[in-house]
Amino acid sequence: ESHPDRTMLIDLAISELTVRLLREQTRQFIIKHSDKSPDCNGLNAALNELRQNLSQPLDIEHLCKLACMSRSKFFEQFKAHLGCSPVAYQQQLRLKQAAQLIKQGKQITQVCFDLGYMNASHFSRSFKQHFGMCPSDYKLRHYQA
């Protein structure tokens, strides 16, 4: 296509891709750093606490105290560093853990309740939205006996 703005649109697309890649790399670095040094700073402590208690309901007040931040500052810093809210991050962690457990052959219903989901259909919908297939299809595709 010989659109007059073609070059500019390509440059913008490349810039957007670069920003997204850098943001994801930064997020992965922060997560790895919080694994290695959970008490290095408040945000690391909160991330570690969140990971250690995946099956528990999210206690934002407790995480704010661990991070030594006000509620609004905690949400601001969390979103700036991880690109999502604490609830969304917990959901992502739960789903990744669920996928690992399902790959190991664990019962889907047991995985659902072990990770703190109160409703199997909600778990199934969330899993399908995240991985593009329902948990039973995921198990059929990935389970290695």
Secondary structure, 3 states (H helix, E strand, C coil): CCCCCHHHHHHHHHHHHHHHHHHHHHHHHHHHHHHHCCCCCHHHHHHHHHHHCCCCCCCHHHHHHHHCCCHHHHHHHHHHHHCCCHHHHHHHHHHHHHHHHHHCCCCHHHHHHHCCCCCHHHHHHHHHHHHCCCHHHHHHHHCCC
